[in-house]
Amino acid sequence: MTHLGYLFAAYTVVIGGIALYLRRLIVRLGAVDRELAELRRRLEAADRRR
Amino acid sequence: MRTMELWLGALGCAGLVAALYAALLLAPAAVGESVAQRILYLHAPSAFAAYGCIFVVAIASALYLWKRSAAADRVAVAAAEVGVLMCTLVLVTGSIWGRARWGAWWTPDPRLTLTLILWAIYLSYVLLRAFGGDDDEIAPYAAVLGIFGVLAIPAIRVSARLMKGMHPSVLAPREGGGSGLADPYMKLAFWGGAVAMLLVAACLVLLRTRLERAERETMALRRVADAAEGVAG
């Protein structure tokens, strides 16, 4: 039963690793989408000024 | 998330849950092995997913060099990052299993060493793309690295056959020197886990590709917006 800790550690690494990476992707996608919307708004404002 | 990514992710997660249920509760213990042997049911599928991603990098890189397709380049960048993640999981889980089985975190086994080299090649690819400077200048060199790096995969398979290392050969039958997957539930956990992990990796590659496209679009748009504001101001 002493090897149960190794099994738990390995499963945690795989599931945790994938979950953390997925979270990072979703957070970055959200940030980039917001930045894209802001840039489009800036472009429209610059177009109106011209 | 878009429909395709959602479906792949949902199917992959459901498959992983089912495979883990089979691995932990249905599959019998392997003869002469401790409970740590069940690490196999996530370790090997992570390896399949890593190989799958690396093949995608090689194919997308070849397409980029042939057609100069920006879409192929984005897919290569995304698959390389997910491939490095999967390869890291293979190395870490393998090391934990090795500690339980051999009492050592690492041994200079040919398959282990070549997997570390494969990881290092694609980590260099990811670092090159992240910090190498102008994408248009770096992309062809990275594509060549992405194509030649894939040769490490057949080298891993050949080394496992030619050189007798400590790494267990799971798919070989017991009489052939392997550890074998004698029980149907072992096969279900193993192959179910492999398919599920490939689906999860495909979902991650699609998401990462979308992020790559959005980041490049943001960079281009930022330049246009700065120039437009300069003219307007």
Chai-1 contact restraints between the chains, C-beta under 6 A:
chainA,res_idxA,chainB,res_idxB,connection_type,confidence,min_distance_angstrom,max_distance_angstrom,comment,restraint_id
A,H3,B,S34,contact,1.0,0.0,6.0,A-B,restraint_1
A,H3,B,V35,contact,1.0,0.0,6.0,A-B,restraint_2
A,H3,B,A36,contact,1.0,0.0,6.0,A-B,restraint_3
A,H3,B,A100,contact,1.0,0.0,6.0,A-B,restraint_4
A,L4,B,V35,contact,1.0,0.0,6.0,A-B,restraint_5
A,Y6,B,A36,contact,1.0,0.0,6.0,A-B,restraint_6
A,Y6,B,I96,contact,1.0,0.0,6.0,A-B,restraint_7
A,Y6,B,A100,contact,1.0,0.0,6.0,A-B,restraint_8
A,L7,B,V35,contact,1.0,0.0,6.0,A-B,restraint_9
A,L7,B,A36,contact,1.0,0.0,6.0,A-B,restraint_10
A,L7,B,R38,contact,1.0,0.0,6.0,A-B,restraint_11
A,L7,B,I39,contact,1.0,0.0,6.0,A-B,restraint_12
A,A9,B,I96,contact,1.0,0.0,6.0,A-B,restraint_13
A,A10,B,I39,contact,1.0,0.0,6.0,A-B,restraint_14
A,A10,B,T93,contact,1.0,0.0,6.0,A-B,restraint_15
A,A10,B,I96,contact,1.0,0.0,6.0,A-B,restraint_16
A,V13,B,V92,contact,1.0,0.0,6.0,A-B,restraint_17
A,V14,B,L42,contact,1.0,0.0,6.0,A-B,restraint_18
A,V14,B,L89,contact,1.0,0.0,6.0,A-B,restraint_19
A,G17,B,L89,contact,1.0,0.0,6.0,A-B,restraint_20
A,Y21,B,L85,contact,1.0,0.0,6.0,A-B,restraint_21
A,L25,B,L207,contact,1.0,0.0,6.0,A-B,restraint_22
A,L25,B,L211,contact,1.0,0.0,6.0,A-B,restraint_23
A,R28,B,L211,contact,1.0,0.0,6.0,A-B,restraint_24
A,L29,B,L211,contact,1.0,0.0,6.0,A-B,restraint_25
A,V32,B,A214,contact,1.0,0.0,6.0,A-B,restraint_26
A,V32,B,E215,contact,1.0,0.0,6.0,A-B,restraint_27
A,V32,B,T218,contact,1.0,0.0,6.0,A-B,restraint_28
A,E35,B,T218,contact,1.0,0.0,6.0,A-B,restraint_29
A,L36,B,T218,contact,1.0,0.0,6.0,A-B,restraint_30
A,L39,B,L221,contact,1.0,0.0,6.0,A-B,restraint_31
A,L39,B,R222,contact,1.0,0.0,6.0,A-B,restraint_32
A,L39,B,A225,contact,1.0,0.0,6.0,A-B,restraint_33
A,R42,B,A225,contact,1.0,0.0,6.0,A-B,restraint_34
A,L43,B,A225,contact,1.0,0.0,6.0,A-B,restraint_35
A,L43,B,A228,contact,1.0,0.0,6.0,A-B,restraint_36
A,A46,B,A228,contact,1.0,0.0,6.0,A-B,restraint_37
A,A46,B,E229,contact,1.0,0.0,6.0,A-B,restraint_38
A,A46,B,A232,contact,1.0,0.0,6.0,A-B,restraint_39
A,R49,B,A232,contact,1.0,0.0,6.0,A-B,restraint_40
A,R50,B,A232,contact,1.0,0.0,6.0,A-B,restraint_41
